[in-house]
Amino acid sequence: MLMSRKDEVVHNLVKKLIGFAYGRELNKFDNCVVDKTMKALKENNYQASILIQQIVTSYSFQHRFYPKESLAYDSK
C-alpha cells in the first residue's frame, strides 16, 4: 500500500526530517528545499545519503539561529 503512494510517503518523510533538522516547524519558504530534495532523491534512486546531503547543505540548516538562553551548556 505504501509503495503505491511512494512519492507522497517520501515527501512527508522529507518534510519531517527537514523540520527536525531545523529544529522548528517548516514554513512556506522551506518549500523550495523540500522540492529540491525530492528532485534530487528521484534522480538518485531515493538514496538516504542524498536526503542527508540536501538537508545539511541547505541555507536554512547552515544558518540556524538559537538564542543564547536556549543553549544547555551555557552556565550563568
N, CA, C and O atoms as a Tripos MOL2 file, in Angstrom:
@<TRIPOS>MOLECULE
protein
  304   303    76     0     0
PROTEIN
NO_CHARGES

@<TRIPOS>ATOM
      1 N           0.8100   -1.1900    0.0000 N.3       1 MET1
      2 CA          0.0000    0.0000    0.0000 C.3       1 MET1
      3 C           0.8610    1.2670    0.0000 C.2       1 MET1
      4 O           0.5830    2.2130   -0.7370 O.2       1 MET1
      5 N           1.9000    1.2770    0.8250 N.am      2 LEU2
      6 CA          2.7720    2.4550    0.8650 C.3       2 LEU2
      7 C           3.5350    2.6390   -0.4390 C.2       2 LEU2
      8 O           3.7520    3.7680   -0.8780 O.2       2 LEU2
      9 N           3.9370    1.5530   -1.0510 N.am      3 MET3
     10 CA          4.6850    1.6560   -2.3080 C.3       3 MET3
     11 C           3.8290    2.2290   -3.4330 C.2       3 MET3
     12 O           4.3630    2.8320   -4.3630 O.2       3 MET3
     13 N           2.5280    2.0530   -3.3640 N.am      4 SER4
     14 CA          1.6660    2.6240   -4.3880 C.3       4 SER4
     15 C           1.5820    4.1500   -4.2480 C.2       4 SER4
     16 O           1.1860    4.8440   -5.1850 O.2       4 SER4
     17 N           1.9550    4.6580   -3.0820 N.am      5 ARG5
     18 CA          1.9570    6.1050   -2.8250 C.3       5 ARG5
     19 C           3.3580    6.5660   -2.4260 C.2       5 ARG5
     20 O           3.5140    7.4120   -1.5460 O.2       5 ARG5
     21 N           4.3560    6.0130   -3.0700 N.am      6 LYS6
     22 CA          5.7560    6.2330   -2.7080 C.3       6 LYS6
     23 C           6.1230    7.7140   -2.6450 C.2       6 LYS6
     24 O           6.7390    8.1580   -1.6760 O.2       6 LYS6
     25 N           5.7500    8.4790   -3.6670 N.am      7 ASP7
     26 CA          6.1260    9.8950   -3.6750 C.3       7 ASP7
     27 C           5.5010   10.6650   -2.5130 C.2       7 ASP7
     28 O           6.1460   11.5450   -1.9430 O.2       7 ASP7
     29 N           4.2760   10.3510   -2.1580 N.am      8 GLU8
     30 CA          3.6300   11.0190   -1.0320 C.3       8 GLU8
     31 C           4.3050   10.6620    0.2860 C.2       8 GLU8
     32 O           4.5050   11.5220    1.1450 O.2       8 GLU8
     33 N           4.6540    9.3930    0.4390 N.am      9 VAL9
     34 CA          5.3150    8.9310    1.6640 C.3       9 VAL9
     35 C           6.6900    9.5770    1.7940 C.2       9 VAL9
     36 O           7.0520   10.0670    2.8630 O.2       9 VAL9
     37 N           7.4440    9.5780    0.7170 N.am     10 VAL10
     38 CA          8.7870   10.1720    0.7400 C.3      10 VAL10
     39 C           8.6900   11.6740    0.9740 C.2      10 VAL10
     40 O           9.4900   12.2250    1.7300 O.2      10 VAL10
     41 N           7.7460   12.3410    0.3530 N.am     11 HIS11
     42 CA          7.5610   13.7870    0.5240 C.3      11 HIS11
     43 C           7.2930   14.1200    1.9970 C.2      11 HIS11
     44 O           7.8540   15.0740    2.5360 O.2      11 HIS11
     45 N           6.4410   13.3350    2.6320 N.am     12 ASN12
     46 CA          6.1460   13.5560    4.0490 C.3      12 ASN12
     47 C           7.3780   13.2980    4.9140 C.2      12 ASN12
     48 O           7.6520   14.0530    5.8460 O.2      12 ASN12
     49 N           8.1150   12.2400    4.6090 N.am     13 LEU13
     50 CA          9.3430   11.9340    5.3440 C.3      13 LEU13
     51 C          10.3540   13.0700    5.2070 C.2      13 LEU13
     52 O          10.9820   13.4700    6.1860 O.2      13 LEU13
     53 N          10.5050   13.5810    4.0000 N.am     14 VAL14
     54 CA         11.4310   14.6880    3.7440 C.3      14 VAL14
     55 C          11.0360   15.9010    4.5800 C.2      14 VAL14
     56 O          11.8900   16.5110    5.2240 O.2      14 VAL14
     57 N           9.7620   16.2550    4.5770 N.am     15 LYS15
     58 CA          9.3030   17.4030    5.3590 C.3      15 LYS15
     59 C           9.5550   17.2080    6.8500 C.2      15 LYS15
     60 O           9.9820   18.1400    7.5310 O.2      15 LYS15
     61 N           9.2980   16.0190    7.3590 N.am     16 LYS16
     62 CA          9.5010   15.7560    8.7800 C.3      16 LYS16
     63 C          10.9840   15.8140    9.1560 C.2      16 LYS16
     64 O          11.3390   16.3780   10.1900 O.2      16 LYS16
     65 N          11.8480   15.2340    8.3220 N.am     17 LEU17
     66 CA         13.2820   15.2480    8.6230 C.3      17 LEU17
     67 C          13.8680   16.6420    8.5200 C.2      17 LEU17
     68 O          14.7260   17.0130    9.3210 O.2      17 LEU17
     69 N          13.4190   17.4230    7.5440 N.am     18 ILE18
     70 CA         13.9130   18.7930    7.4270 C.3      18 ILE18
     71 C          13.4650   19.6030    8.6450 C.2      18 ILE18
     72 O          14.2600   20.3570    9.2080 O.2      18 ILE18
     73 N          12.2300   19.4610    9.0500 N.am     19 GLY19
     74 CA         11.7410   20.1630   10.2360 C.3      19 GLY19
     75 C          12.5110   19.7680   11.4870 C.2      19 GLY19
     76 O          12.8310   20.6160   12.3200 O.2      19 GLY19
     77 N          12.8060   18.4840   11.6150 N.am     20 PHE20
     78 CA         13.5890   18.0090   12.7570 C.3      20 PHE20
     79 C          15.0020   18.5890   12.7210 C.2      20 PHE20
     80 O          15.5220   19.0360   13.7430 O.2      20 PHE20
     81 N          15.6150   18.5790   11.5430 N.am     21 ALA21
     82 CA         16.9820   19.1030   11.4170 C.3      21 ALA21
     83 C          17.0370   20.6010   11.6920 C.2      21 ALA21
     84 O          18.0000   21.0920   12.2810 O.2      21 ALA21
     85 N          16.0090   21.3250   11.2690 N.am     22 TYR22
     86 CA         15.9740   22.7730   11.5010 C.3      22 TYR22
     87 C          15.5900   23.1110   12.9350 C.2      22 TYR22
     88 O          15.8540   24.2170   13.4070 O.2      22 TYR22
     89 N          14.9720   22.1690   13.6230 N.am     23 GLY23
     90 CA         14.5560   22.4100   14.9900 C.3      23 GLY23
     91 C          13.3520   23.3310   15.0830 C.2      23 GLY23
     92 O          13.1620   24.0220   16.0840 O.2      23 GLY23
     93 N          12.5380   23.3350   14.0320 N.am     24 ARG24
     94 CA         11.3620   24.1980   14.0170 C.3      24 ARG24
     95 C          10.3590   23.6650   13.0050 C.2      24 ARG24
     96 O          10.6440   22.7390   12.2460 O.2      24 ARG24
     97 N           9.1760   24.2720   13.0140 N.am     25 GLU25
     98 CA          8.1690   23.9090   12.0210 C.3      25 GLU25
     99 C           8.5580   24.5270   10.6820 C.2      25 GLU25
    100 O           9.1560   25.6020   10.6410 O.2      25 GLU25
    101 N           8.2220   23.8550    9.6030 N.am     26 LEU26
    102 CA          8.5230   24.3960    8.2860 C.3      26 LEU26
    103 C           7.5370   25.5020    7.9390 C.2      26 LEU26
    104 O           6.4000   25.5090    8.4100 O.2      26 LEU26
    105 N           7.9890   26.4350    7.1110 N.am     27 ASN27
    106 CA          7.1110   27.4910    6.6300 C.3      27 ASN27
    107 C           7.1300   27.4890    5.1090 C.2      27 ASN27
    108 O           7.7890   26.6440    4.5030 O.2      27 ASN27
    109 N           6.4210   28.4180    4.4840 N.am     28 LYS28
    110 CA          6.3100   28.4220    3.0250 C.3      28 LYS28
    111 C           7.6550   28.6360    2.3320 C.2      28 LYS28
    112 O           7.8250   28.2330    1.1810 O.2      28 LYS28
    113 N           8.5950   29.2520    3.0040 N.am     29 PHE29
    114 CA          9.9050   29.4920    2.4080 C.3      29 PHE29
    115 C          10.7550   28.2250    2.3550 C.2      29 PHE29
    116 O          11.7450   28.1720    1.6240 O.2      29 PHE29
    117 N          10.3780   27.2180    3.1150 N.am     30 ASP30
    118 CA         11.1060   25.9510    3.1170 C.3      30 ASP30
    119 C          10.6670   25.0200    1.9950 C.2      30 ASP30
    120 O          11.3030   23.9930    1.7590 O.2      30 ASP30
    121 N           9.5930   25.3640    1.3060 N.am     31 ASN31
    122 CA          9.1010   24.5050    0.2310 C.3      31 ASN31
    123 C          10.1360   24.2980   -0.8690 C.2      31 ASN31
    124 O          10.1780   23.2320   -1.4840 O.2      31 ASN31
    125 N          10.9680   25.3000   -1.1240 N.am     32 CYS32
    126 CA         11.9880   25.1480   -2.1640 C.3      32 CYS32
    127 C          13.0090   24.0770   -1.7690 C.2      32 CYS32
    128 O          13.4980   23.3470   -2.6320 O.2      32 CYS32
    129 N          13.3330   23.9750   -0.4870 N.am     33 VAL33
    130 CA         14.2600   22.9420   -0.0120 C.3      33 VAL33
    131 C          13.6160   21.5660   -0.1510 C.2      33 VAL33
    132 O          14.2670   20.6100   -0.5730 O.2      33 VAL33
    133 N          12.3430   21.4690    0.2030 N.am     34 VAL34
    134 CA         11.6180   20.1970    0.0810 C.3      34 VAL34
    135 C          11.5620   19.7800   -1.3870 C.2      34 VAL34
    136 O          11.8230   18.6220   -1.7120 O.2      34 VAL34
    137 N          11.2220   20.7160   -2.2710 N.am     35 ASP35
    138 CA         11.1250   20.3990   -3.6960 C.3      35 ASP35
    139 C          12.4780   19.9970   -4.2840 C.2      35 ASP35
    140 O          12.5670   19.0410   -5.0540 O.2      35 ASP35
    141 N          13.5210   20.7260   -3.9210 N.am     36 LYS36
    142 CA         14.8670   20.4110   -4.4130 C.3      36 LYS36
    143 C          15.3160   19.0350   -3.9130 C.2      36 LYS36
    144 O          15.9400   18.2720   -4.6510 O.2      36 LYS36
    145 N          14.9980   18.7330   -2.6710 N.am     37 THR37
    146 CA         15.3560   17.4380   -2.0840 C.3      37 THR37
    147 C          14.6090   16.3070   -2.7720 C.2      37 THR37
    148 O          15.2000   15.2700   -3.0720 O.2      37 THR37
    149 N          13.3210   16.4930   -3.0260 N.am     38 MET38
    150 CA         12.5340   15.4760   -3.7200 C.3      38 MET38
    151 C          13.0900   15.2200   -5.1200 C.2      38 MET38
    152 O          13.1860   14.0710   -5.5500 O.2      38 MET38
    153 N          13.4520   16.2810   -5.8230 N.am     39 LYS39
    154 CA         14.0180   16.1300   -7.1710 C.3      39 LYS39
    155 C          15.3300   15.3480   -7.1290 C.2      39 LYS39
    156 O          15.5530   14.4480   -7.9380 O.2      39 LYS39
    157 N          16.1920   15.7010   -6.1800 N.am     40 ALA40
    158 CA         17.4760   15.0130   -6.0430 C.3      40 ALA40
    159 C          17.2790   13.5470   -5.6740 C.2      40 ALA40
    160 O          17.9950   12.6800   -6.1750 O.2      40 ALA40
    161 N          16.3220   13.2670   -4.8100 N.am     41 LEU41
    162 CA         16.0480   11.8770   -4.4240 C.3      41 LEU41
    163 C          15.5680   11.0600   -5.6160 C.2      41 LEU41
    164 O          16.0240    9.9340   -5.8190 O.2      41 LEU41
    165 N          14.6610   11.6080   -6.3980 N.am     42 LYS42
    166 CA         14.1510   10.8980   -7.5800 C.3      42 LYS42
    167 C          15.2690   10.6170   -8.5750 C.2      42 LYS42
    168 O          15.3210    9.5370   -9.1630 O.2      42 LYS42
    169 N          16.1580   11.5800   -8.7660 N.am     43 GLU43
    170 CA         17.2630   11.4320   -9.7160 C.3      43 GLU43
    171 C          18.3080   10.4300   -9.2450 C.2      43 GLU43
    172 O          19.0570    9.8920  -10.0610 O.2      43 GLU43
    173 N          18.3710   10.1700   -7.9470 N.am     44 ASN44
    174 CA         19.3960    9.2920   -7.3750 C.3      44 ASN44
    175 C          18.8170    8.0520   -6.7090 C.2      44 ASN44
    176 O          19.3850    7.5230   -5.7540 O.2      44 ASN44
    177 N          17.6830    7.5980   -7.2230 N.am     45 ASN45
    178 CA         17.0780    6.3440   -6.7730 C.3      45 ASN45
    179 C          16.7790    6.3290   -5.2710 C.2      45 ASN45
    180 O          16.9220    5.2970   -4.6160 O.2      45 ASN45
    181 N          16.3680    7.4690   -4.7380 N.am     46 TYR46
    182 CA         15.9330    7.5920   -3.3460 C.3      46 TYR46
    183 C          16.9910    7.1470   -2.3290 C.2      46 TYR46
    184 O          16.6630    6.4900   -1.3420 O.2      46 TYR46
    185 N          18.2360    7.4980   -2.5640 N.am     47 GLN47
    186 CA         19.3110    7.1540   -1.6370 C.3      47 GLN47
    187 C          19.2260    8.0370   -0.3910 C.2      47 GLN47
    188 O          19.0650    9.2530   -0.4940 O.2      47 GLN47
    189 N          19.3320    7.4250    0.7660 N.am     48 ALA48
    190 CA         19.2430    8.1620    2.0280 C.3      48 ALA48
    191 C          20.3540    9.2000    2.1550 C.2      48 ALA48
    192 O          20.1490   10.2660    2.7360 O.2      48 ALA48
    193 N          21.5240    8.8910    1.6150 N.am     49 SER49
    194 CA         22.6460    9.8310    1.7060 C.3      49 SER49
    195 C          22.3370   11.1410    0.9710 C.2      49 SER49
    196 O          22.8070   12.2060    1.3730 O.2      49 SER49
    197 N          21.5630   11.0600   -0.0830 N.am     50 ILE50
    198 CA         21.1740   12.2630   -0.8230 C.3      50 ILE50
    199 C          20.2540   13.1300    0.0380 C.2      50 ILE50
    200 O          20.3640   14.3560    0.0350 O.2      50 ILE50
    201 N          19.3570   12.4910    0.7650 N.am     51 LEU51
    202 CA         18.4500   13.2190    1.6650 C.3      51 LEU51
    203 C          19.2500   13.9920    2.7060 C.2      51 LEU51
    204 O          19.0120   15.1800    2.9220 O.2      51 LEU51
    205 N          20.1830   13.3280    3.3390 N.am     52 ILE52
    206 CA         21.0090   13.9730    4.3700 C.3      52 ILE52
    207 C          21.8420   15.0940    3.7570 C.2      52 ILE52
    208 O          21.9460   16.1830    4.3230 O.2      52 ILE52
    209 N          22.4270   14.8230    2.6120 N.am     53 GLN53
    210 CA         23.2540   15.8260    1.9340 C.3      53 GLN53
    211 C          22.4460   17.0830    1.6000 C.2      53 GLN53
    212 O          22.9220   18.1980    1.8120 O.2      53 GLN53
    213 N          21.2570   16.9140    1.0910 N.am     54 GLN54
    214 CA         20.4150   18.0560    0.7400 C.3      54 GLN54
    215 C          20.0440   18.8810    1.9780 C.2      54 GLN54
    216 O          19.9960   20.1100    1.9190 O.2      54 GLN54
    217 N          19.7870   18.2130    3.0700 N.am     55 ILE55
    218 CA         19.4210   18.9280    4.2990 C.3      55 ILE55
    219 C          20.6020   19.7260    4.8320 C.2      55 ILE55
    220 O          20.4670   20.9190    5.1060 O.2      55 ILE55
    221 N          21.7530   19.0880    4.9810 N.am     56 VAL56
    222 CA         22.8850   19.7740    5.6170 C.3      56 VAL56
    223 C          23.5260   20.8280    4.7260 C.2      56 VAL56
    224 O          24.2460   21.6930    5.2240 O.2      56 VAL56
    225 N          23.2820   20.7750    3.4320 N.am     57 THR57
    226 CA         23.8290   21.8150    2.5540 C.3      57 THR57
    227 C          22.8300   22.9350    2.2980 C.2      57 THR57
    228 O          23.1440   23.8860    1.5830 O.2      57 THR57
    229 N          21.6370   22.8400    2.8660 N.am     58 SER58
    230 CA         20.6380   23.8920    2.6630 C.3      58 SER58
    231 C          21.0260   25.1410    3.4640 C.2      58 SER58
    232 O          21.6390   25.0540    4.5280 O.2      58 SER58
    233 N          20.6560   26.2760    2.9330 N.am     59 TYR59
    234 CA         20.9550   27.5550    3.5820 C.3      59 TYR59
    235 C          20.3470   27.6200    4.9820 C.2      59 TYR59
    236 O          20.9960   28.0470    5.9370 O.2      59 TYR59
    237 N          19.1040   27.1920    5.0840 N.am     60 SER60
    238 CA         18.4110   27.2770    6.3750 C.3      60 SER60
    239 C          19.0780   26.4330    7.4500 C.2      60 SER60
    240 O          19.1030   26.8290    8.6150 O.2      60 SER60
    241 N          19.6140   25.2840    7.0830 N.am     61 PHE61
    242 CA         20.2950   24.4310    8.0580 C.3      61 PHE61
    243 C          21.6220   25.0530    8.4730 C.2      61 PHE61
    244 O          21.9680   25.0630    9.6540 O.2      61 PHE61
    245 N          22.3530   25.5670    7.5090 N.am     62 GLN62
    246 CA         23.6660   26.1190    7.8110 C.3      62 GLN62
    247 C          23.6080   27.4570    8.5340 C.2      62 GLN62
    248 O          24.5980   27.8810    9.1290 O.2      62 GLN62
    249 N          22.4670   28.1220    8.4920 N.am     63 HIS63
    250 CA         22.3290   29.4270    9.1330 C.3      63 HIS63
    251 C          21.2400   29.4240   10.2040 C.2      63 HIS63
    252 O          20.5150   30.4050   10.3730 O.2      63 HIS63
    253 N          21.1370   28.3080   10.9220 N.am     64 ARG64
    254 CA         20.1710   28.2310   12.0240 C.3      64 ARG64
    255 C          20.5780   29.2190   13.1130 C.2      64 ARG64
    256 O          21.7550   29.5390   13.2770 O.2      64 ARG64
    257 N          19.5970   29.6820   13.8350 N.am     65 PHE65
    258 CA         19.8590   30.6120   14.9300 C.3      65 PHE65
    259 C          19.1720   30.0970   16.1790 C.2      65 PHE65
    260 O          17.9770   29.8010   16.1690 O.2      65 PHE65
    261 N          19.9260   29.9940   17.2390 N.am     66 TYR66
    262 CA         19.3790   29.6060   18.5370 C.3      66 TYR66
    263 C          19.7280   30.6880   19.5340 C.2      66 TYR66
    264 O          20.9040   31.0010   19.7200 O.2      66 TYR66
    265 N          18.7240   31.2670   20.1820 N.am     67 PRO67
    266 CA         19.0050   32.2950   21.1910 C.3      67 PRO67
    267 C          19.9210   31.7520   22.2870 C.2      67 PRO67
    268 O          19.8530   30.5720   22.6310 O.2      67 PRO67
    269 N          20.7540   32.5940   22.8170 N.am     68 LYS68
    270 CA         21.7400   32.1870   23.8110 C.3      68 LYS68
    271 C          21.1060   31.4880   25.0140 C.2      68 LYS68
    272 O          21.6760   30.5310   25.5370 O.2      68 LYS68
    273 N          19.9450   31.9490   25.4560 N.am     69 GLU69
    274 CA         19.3330   31.3510   26.6480 C.3      69 GLU69
    275 C          18.8500   29.9340   26.4150 C.2      69 GLU69
    276 O          18.5510   29.2290   27.3800 O.2      69 GLU69
    277 N          18.7630   29.4890   25.1640 N.am     70 SER70
    278 CA         18.2910   28.1270   24.9080 C.3      70 SER70
    279 C          19.4300   27.1030   24.8720 C.2      70 SER70
    280 O          19.1740   25.9070   24.7330 O.2      70 SER70
    281 N          20.6600   27.5460   24.9910 N.am     71 LEU71
    282 CA         21.7880   26.6180   24.9460 C.3      71 LEU71
    283 C          21.9840   25.9890   26.3170 C.2      71 LEU71
    284 O          22.1540   26.6950   27.3110 O.2      71 LEU71
    285 N          21.9610   24.6840   26.3680 N.am     72 ALA72
    286 CA         22.0410   23.9500   27.6290 C.3      72 ALA72
    287 C          23.4160   24.0810   28.2890 C.2      72 ALA72
    288 O          23.5120   24.0720   29.5160 O.2      72 ALA72
    289 N          24.4600   24.2000   27.5060 N.am     73 TYR73
    290 CA         25.8100   24.2250   28.0750 C.3      73 TYR73
    291 C          26.2250   25.6080   28.5720 C.2      73 TYR73
    292 O          27.2950   25.7540   29.1630 O.2      73 TYR73
    293 N          25.4130   26.5970   28.3470 N.am     74 ASP74
    294 CA         25.7380   27.9490   28.7770 C.3      74 ASP74
    295 C          25.4190   28.1040   30.2680 C.2      74 ASP74
    296 O          24.2530   28.2100   30.6490 O.2      74 ASP74
    297 N          26.4410   28.1150   31.0940 N.am     75 SER75
    298 CA         26.2170   28.2720   32.5340 C.3      75 SER75
    299 C          26.2410   29.7370   32.9050 C.2      75 SER75
    300 O          27.0620   30.5040   32.4030 O.2      75 SER75
    301 N          25.3480   30.1160   33.7770 N.am     76 LYS76
    302 CA         25.2480   31.5320   34.1760 C.3      76 LYS76
    303 C          25.9660   31.7700   35.4780 C.2      76 LYS76
    304 O          25.9910   32.8970   35.9720 O.2      76 LYS76
@<TRIPOS>BOND
     1     1     2 1
     2     2     3 1
     3     3     4 2
     4     3     5 am
     5     5     6 1
     6     6     7 1
     7     7     8 2
     8     7     9 am
     9     9    10 1
    10    10    11 1
    11    11    12 2
    12    11    13 am
    13    13    14 1
    14    14    15 1
    15    15    16 2
    16    15    17 am
    17    17    18 1
    18    18    19 1
    19    19    20 2
    20    19    21 am
    21    21    22 1
    22    22    23 1
    23    23    24 2
    24    23    25 am
    25    25    26 1
    26    26    27 1
    27    27    28 2
    28    27    29 am
    29    29    30 1
    30    30    31 1
    31    31    32 2
    32    31    33 am
    33    33    34 1
    34    34    35 1
    35    35    36 2
    36    35    37 am
    37    37    38 1
    38    38    39 1
    39    39    40 2
    40    39    41 am
    41    41    42 1
    42    42    43 1
    43    43    44 2
    44    43    45 am
    45    45    46 1
    46    46    47 1
    47    47    48 2
    48    47    49 am
    49    49    50 1
    50    50    51 1
    51    51    52 2
    52    51    53 am
    53    53    54 1
    54    54    55 1
    55    55    56 2
    56    55    57 am
    57    57    58 1
    58    58    59 1
    59    59    60 2
    60    59    61 am
    61    61    62 1
    62    62    63 1
    63    63    64 2
    64    63    65 am
    65    65    66 1
    66    66    67 1
    67    67    68 2
    68    67    69 am
    69    69    70 1
    70    70    71 1
    71    71    72 2
    72    71    73 am
    73    73    74 1
    74    74    75 1
    75    75    76 2
    76    75    77 am
    77    77    78 1
    78    78    79 1
    79    79    80 2
    80    79    81 am
    81    81    82 1
    82    82    83 1
    83    83    84 2
    84    83    85 am
    85    85    86 1
    86    86    87 1
    87    87    88 2
    88    87    89 am
    89    89    90 1
    90    90    91 1
    91    91    92 2
    92    91    93 am
    93    93    94 1
    94    94    95 1
    95    95    96 2
    96    95    97 am
    97    97    98 1
    98    98    99 1
    99    99   100 2
   100    99   101 am
   101   101   102 1
   102   102   103 1
   103   103   104 2
   104   103   105 am
   105   105   106 1
   106   106   107 1
   107   107   108 2
   108   107   109 am
   109   109   110 1
   110   110   111 1
   111   111   112 2
   112   111   113 am
   113   113   114 1
   114   114   115 1
   115   115   116 2
   116   115   117 am
   117   117   118 1
   118   118   119 1
   119   119   120 2
   120   119   121 am
   121   121   122 1
   122   122   123 1
   123   123   124 2
   124   123   125 am
   125   125   126 1
   126   126   127 1
   127   127   128 2
   128   127   129 am
   129   129   130 1
   130   130   131 1
   131   131   132 2
   132   131   133 am
   133   133   134 1
   134   134   135 1
   135   135   136 2
   136   135   137 am
   137   137   138 1
   138   138   139 1
   139   139   140 2
   140   139   141 am
   141   141   142 1
   142   142   143 1
   143   143   144 2
   144   143   145 am
   145   145   146 1
   146   146   147 1
   147   147   148 2
   148   147   149 am
   149   149   150 1
   150   150   151 1
   151   151   152 2
   152   151   153 am
   153   153   154 1
   154   154   155 1
   155   155   156 2
   156   155   157 am
   157   157   158 1
   158   158   159 1
   159   159   160 2
   160   159   161 am
   161   161   162 1
   162   162   163 1
   163   163   164 2
   164   163   165 am
   165   165   166 1
   166   166   167 1
   167   167   168 2
   168   167   169 am
   169   169   170 1
   170   170   171 1
   171   171   172 2
   172   171   173 am
   173   173   174 1
   174   174   175 1
   175   175   176 2
   176   175   177 am
   177   177   178 1
   178   178   179 1
   179   179   180 2
   180   179   181 am
   181   181   182 1
   182   182   183 1
   183   183   184 2
   184   183   185 am
   185   185   186 1
   186   186   187 1
   187   187   188 2
   188   187   189 am
   189   189   190 1
   190   190   191 1
   191   191   192 2
   192   191   193 am
   193   193   194 1
   194   194   195 1
   195   195   196 2
   196   195   197 am
   197   197   198 1
   198   198   199 1
   199   199   200 2
   200   199   201 am
   201   201   202 1
   202   202   203 1
   203   203   204 2
   204   203   205 am
   205   205   206 1
   206   206   207 1
   207   207   208 2
   208   207   209 am
   209   209   210 1
   210   210   211 1
   211   211   212 2
   212   211   213 am
   213   213   214 1
   214   214   215 1
   215   215   216 2
   216   215   217 am
   217   217   218 1
   218   218   219 1
   219   219   220 2
   220   219   221 am
   221   221   222 1
   222   222   223 1
   223   223   224 2
   224   223   225 am
   225   225   226 1
   226   226   227 1
   227   227   228 2
   228   227   229 am
   229   229   230 1
   230   230   231 1
   231   231   232 2
   232   231   233 am
   233   233   234 1
   234   234   235 1
   235   235   236 2
   236   235   237 am
   237   237   238 1
   238   238   239 1
   239   239   240 2
   240   239   241 am
   241   241   242 1
   242   242   243 1
   243   243   244 2
   244   243   245 am
   245   245   246 1
   246   246   247 1
   247   247   248 2
   248   247   249 am
   249   249   250 1
   250   250   251 1
   251   251   252 2
   252   251   253 am
   253   253   254 1
   254   254   255 1
   255   255   256 2
   256   255   257 am
   257   257   258 1
   258   258   259 1
   259   259   260 2
   260   259   261 am
   261   261   262 1
   262   262   263 1
   263   263   264 2
   264   263   265 am
   265   265   266 1
   266   266   267 1
   267   267   268 2
   268   267   269 am
   269   269   270 1
   270   270   271 1
   271   271   272 2
   272   271   273 am
   273   273   274 1
   274   274   275 1
   275   275   276 2
   276   275   277 am
   277   277   278 1
   278   278   279 1
   279   279   280 2
   280   279   281 am
   281   281   282 1
   282   282   283 1
   283   283   284 2
   284   283   285 am
   285   285   286 1
   286   286   287 1
   287   287   288 2
   288   287   289 am
   289   289   290 1
   290   290   291 1
   291   291   292 2
   292   291   293 am
   293   293   294 1
   294   294   295 1
   295   295   296 2
   296   295   297 am
   297   297   298 1
   298   298   299 1
   299   299   300 2
   300   299   301 am
   301   301   302 1
   302   302   303 1
   303   303   304 2
@<TRIPOS>SUBSTRUCTURE
     1 MET1         2 RESIDUE 1 A MET
     2 LEU2         6 RESIDUE 1 A LEU
     3 MET3        10 RESIDUE 1 A MET
     4 SER4        14 RESIDUE 1 A SER
     5 ARG5        18 RESIDUE 1 A ARG
     6 LYS6        22 RESIDUE 1 A LYS
     7 ASP7        26 RESIDUE 1 A ASP
     8 GLU8        30 RESIDUE 1 A GLU
     9 VAL9        34 RESIDUE 1 A VAL
    10 VAL10       38 RESIDUE 1 A VAL
    11 HIS11       42 RESIDUE 1 A HIS
    12 ASN12       46 RESIDUE 1 A ASN
    13 LEU13       50 RESIDUE 1 A LEU
    14 VAL14       54 RESIDUE 1 A VAL
    15 LYS15       58 RESIDUE 1 A LYS
    16 LYS16       62 RESIDUE 1 A LYS
    17 LEU17       66 RESIDUE 1 A LEU
    18 ILE18       70 RESIDUE 1 A ILE
    19 GLY19       74 RESIDUE 1 A GLY
    20 PHE20       78 RESIDUE 1 A PHE
    21 ALA21       82 RESIDUE 1 A ALA
    22 TYR22       86 RESIDUE 1 A TYR
    23 GLY23       90 RESIDUE 1 A GLY
    24 ARG24       94 RESIDUE 1 A ARG
    25 GLU25       98 RESIDUE 1 A GLU
    26 LEU26      102 RESIDUE 1 A LEU
    27 ASN27      106 RESIDUE 1 A ASN
    28 LYS28      110 RESIDUE 1 A LYS
    29 PHE29      114 RESIDUE 1 A PHE
    30 ASP30      118 RESIDUE 1 A ASP
    31 ASN31      122 RESIDUE 1 A ASN
    32 CYS32      126 RESIDUE 1 A CYS
    33 VAL33      130 RESIDUE 1 A VAL
    34 VAL34      134 RESIDUE 1 A VAL
    35 ASP35      138 RESIDUE 1 A ASP
    36 LYS36      142 RESIDUE 1 A LYS
    37 THR37      146 RESIDUE 1 A THR
    38 MET38      150 RESIDUE 1 A MET
    39 LYS39      154 RESIDUE 1 A LYS
    40 ALA40      158 RESIDUE 1 A ALA
    41 LEU41      162 RESIDUE 1 A LEU
    42 LYS42      166 RESIDUE 1 A LYS
    43 GLU43      170 RESIDUE 1 A GLU
    44 ASN44      174 RESIDUE 1 A ASN
    45 ASN45      178 RESIDUE 1 A ASN
    46 TYR46      182 RESIDUE 1 A TYR
    47 GLN47      186 RESIDUE 1 A GLN
    48 ALA48      190 RESIDUE 1 A ALA
    49 SER49      194 RESIDUE 1 A SER
    50 ILE50      198 RESIDUE 1 A ILE
    51 LEU51      202 RESIDUE 1 A LEU
    52 ILE52      206 RESIDUE 1 A ILE
    53 GLN53      210 RESIDUE 1 A GLN
    54 GLN54      214 RESIDUE 1 A GLN
    55 ILE55      218 RESIDUE 1 A ILE
    56 VAL56      222 RESIDUE 1 A VAL
    57 THR57      226 RESIDUE 1 A THR
    58 SER58      230 RESIDUE 1 A SER
    59 TYR59      234 RESIDUE 1 A TYR
    60 SER60      238 RESIDUE 1 A SER
    61 PHE61      242 RESIDUE 1 A PHE
    62 GLN62      246 RESIDUE 1 A GLN
    63 HIS63      250 RESIDUE 1 A HIS
    64 ARG64      254 RESIDUE 1 A ARG
    65 PHE65      258 RESIDUE 1 A PHE
    66 TYR66      262 RESIDUE 1 A TYR
    67 PRO67      266 RESIDUE 1 A PRO
    68 LYS68      270 RESIDUE 1 A LYS
    69 GLU69      274 RESIDUE 1 A GLU
    70 SER70      278 RESIDUE 1 A SER
    71 LEU71      282 RESIDUE 1 A LEU
    72 ALA72      286 RESIDUE 1 A ALA
    73 TYR73      290 RESIDUE 1 A TYR
    74 ASP74      294 RESIDUE 1 A ASP
    75 SER75      298 RESIDUE 1 A SER
    76 LYS76      302 RESIDUE 1 A LYS
